[in-house]
């Protein structure tokens, strides 16, 4: 923590009832919190001063759903996000292999949901030979591997039409990828680089839902230069016993009482169903192409008994629960389990919902942790395989109207760790020249910003010293040119200064 004086900043209202001064003010931070806000403050001796010059000051932003290790790796991996077909992927991979024959290749980002055919191991083998190749889909729920990679990871050969590795089989294999490359690419230095880039966007904290690693991993990297932002570390069932043995509860410093309060225990993460792109999200109605699927409506990853058992175990151990539920059947089943066990926490994604379940979410006091940027990727696929469900997809307006606490995240690397992309998507619900998709569910810039600051109020005495000084008005007031111009303005917001506990973690002013 550090003392800091920000001079001449404009405060940004986060609710319709906020009444910030109509002129720039000075803001002083001491002992990790805002202690004074006034038109003119004297600078105490030895306190650093930053000239805001009329920029906009908001509580620091949070990304409430990040796989930080995977995002760190995705920034290093072969980018296939723009691939349009299996043939396009094969061509790109073949060209890359030709540049470095024999070097294992891990790709990231292709989205096969709208492709007109499945993929085969053989066509990948044809251009890769004995070089192991793993191509992770953009939803992170499945991967396309060649024969060399399948053998190296101990996976059986693929046969038939469905030749990708998906869901639980893939999650288990993912942890072994380091054996292909000789390094997992997530050194403390690599993490620190990711955290610095995150701070540069005005982000002060993340909820890290990484699949692998645990308490010791975070404590180790924290002591090696990764002590930059606030981090809430999740555990999965595989790491639950270690967390319980350490006596950790949600919100408790990982190093125990007296430890760094910026690095704390987060929730137990449960993946209760799959994803839209893999047609494994569990739905009440069949997919439009469900006749070719083993599970026409998707399927649960856990039985109701298993889900309730895991929620109960977390609840009695003092842990919140973050339950991944994308399909409407999965959301409903998760709510049943929360109601039966008294557990608390969030529904992660809630991509397809029924209005009555949104009401139940509010009644149970659960957060909706959503990723608006996913709607940009899933718009066309939703219309294709969930026909007639658009009005129940990414139903943010229902959630706010019913009183659900809404928090935004990216699910990076599924979408970029970019809060302004998420905010713009929540507001405009389109990333091209088409009109907004289901505009009735659009948020205002103020609502989207309020859902991005970890439920902090407008900057005022008593606020956390976690602040973002922005070069552009995050409410897009006065922007001319219509909804598209507002979207572009929000995407272009940049941070001049980011502070955590008053300590400067990013400076561009």
Buried (B, 14 or more C-beta within 10 A) or exposed (E): BBBBBBBBBBBBBBEEEBEBEEEBBBBBBBEBBBBBBEEEBEBEEEBBEBEBEEBBBBBBBBBBBBBBBBBBBBBBBBBBBEBEBBEBBBEBBEEBBEEEEEEBBBBBBBBBBEBEEBBBBEBBBEBBEEBBBBBBBBBBBBBBBBBBBBBBBEBEEBEEEBBBBBBEBBBBBBBBBEEBBEEBBBEBEBBBBBBBBBBBBBBBBBBBBBBBBBBEBBBEBBEEBBBBBBBBBBBBBEBBEEBBEBEBBBEBBBBEEEBBBBBBBBBBBBBBBBBBBBBBBBBBBBBBEBEEBEBBBBBBBBEEEBBBBBBBBBBEBBBBBBBBBBBBBBBBBBBBBBBEBEBBBBBBBBBBBBEEBBBBBBEBEBBBBBBBBBBBBBBEBBBEBBEEBBEBBBBBBBBBBBEBBBBBBBBBBBBBBBBBBBBBBBBBBBBEEEEBBBEEBBBBBBBBBBBBBBBBBBBBEEBBBBBBBBBBBBBBEEBEEEBBEBBBBBBEBEBBBBBBBBBBBBBEB
